[in-house]
Amino acid sequence: METRTGYADIASHYRSRIAAGELKPGDSMPTVNAVAEEHGVARNTAVRAYDLLKREGLVSTRAGAGTVVTSRPRVAPPTGAARVDRLKEGGSNYAPGESSTGHEAALRSCADPGICRDLGIEPHDEVVVRRRVFRYDGQPVILGISVIHMRALADVPELLQQGKFERLWHEIYEERTGRPIHRSPEVRAARHANRDELDALEVTVPNDVDVAVPVLVTRTVWHDETGPIEVWEDIHAPGLWHTGK
């Protein structure tokens, strides 16, 4: 049976292009007639797609300019898994308007039972933890946390260097060991953020008030032939729309 393109499909197409930075703030969107022709749908279907994007705050109608991408769409940037894939394909780590700050590295005791399970270690075993905050137009949108198995440190001691990594550490590891690193499918869950995560995302909560702030968390596990080697978690700032890669 032939699958028909609906207004939600068209909205999803442009939502993903905005999230990837292919359509940047201030860019003009195609006319409704052009969208209808490109996707082979009735004009009314294209109008409904644009109406949905307007309700999501991703586009707006501007006098004399038609429909444009909003100046600051609240869409989460690519997750860790998508960033690594993009880098391996020769692309940039950042979409237009993106930057990162707060690059830190440390040896820590791992107390998270889920990460211990995914990394194949015992609770409170030592791990390498790397953190950074991804920003869009200067605003924090994702706290990225990499928890790396200690066996990687022997081959890539640079994992403990402070500041931004100029290369994907996976590539350095693969060059030095000959063991490719592969990822498992990304998984998503919602939970309440802890105080440290809220501080990193610059979410203001009074110190004397116990407030539960829900956040989206995406997690990816990376493996080489000897087992799991990294767990990457992205904690998304509250109030963001999230799209797939």
C-alpha positions, 0 to 999 in steps of 0.5 A, a space after each residue: 500500500 502506498 504511504 501518503 505524506 501527511 502534514 506531520 511528516 512535512 513538519 518533521 522534515 523541517 524540524 530536523 533541518 532546523 535542529 541540524 542547523 541546515 536552516 538557521 535562525 532568520 533563514 527564509 522557509 520555502 513558500 507554502 506552494 513550493 512545499 506542497 509541490 516538493 512533497 506532492 501534497 495539497 496546499 492545505 497540507 503544507 499550511 497545516 505543517 507550517 501551522 504546527 511549526 509555528 505553534 512549536 515556536 520554530 518558525 514565524 511569519 514576518 511581514 515582507 519576508 514570509 515564513 522564517 526560522 525563529 531567532 532562537 528556536 528552543 530545539 536541542 542540538 545533536 546528542 553525543 551519538 549523533 555528534 560522533 557519527 557526524 565527526 566520523 563522516 567528516 562533519 563539524 562537531 557544532 551546528 551554526 550557533 553552537 559552542 561548548 564550555 566547562 570542559 573538565 576531566 577527572 578520576 571519579 568513583 562510579 556510584 550510578 548503578 545503571 552506568 556501572 552495569 552498562 560499563 561492566 564495572 563494580 559499584 564505586 570502581 574508578 572511572 574517567 569522567 569528562 564533562 562539557 556544556 553545549 550552548 546555543 546562542 550562548 544559552 546552556 542546552 545540554 550537559 554532556 557527561 562521558 564516563 570512560 572505562 579505566 582501561 582506555 586511560 592506558 592507551 589515551 592518557 590525554 583523557 585526563 587533560 583539562 579543556 576541549 579535546 581537539 580530536 575524537 578520542 575514539 580515533 586516537 584509541 583506534 589508531 593506537 590499539 587497532 580496535 574499532 569502537 562501535 556504539 549501541 543504539 541510543 536510549 532515552 528516559 526522563 528523570 529529575 535532575 540533581 542540583 549539580 546538573 541544574 547548576 551546570 545548565 544554569 537553572 535557578 532553584 533556591 537552595 532552601 527549596 526541594 524542587 523536582 525538575 524533570 529533564 530528558 536524558 539520552 544515553 549511548 554505550 560504546 564498545 570495542 572487542 573487549 567490552 564496553 568502554 564508554 557511557 555518554 549521557 546528555 542531560 537536556 535543559 528543561 523546556 527543549 524540543 528534541 528531534 532525532 538525528 
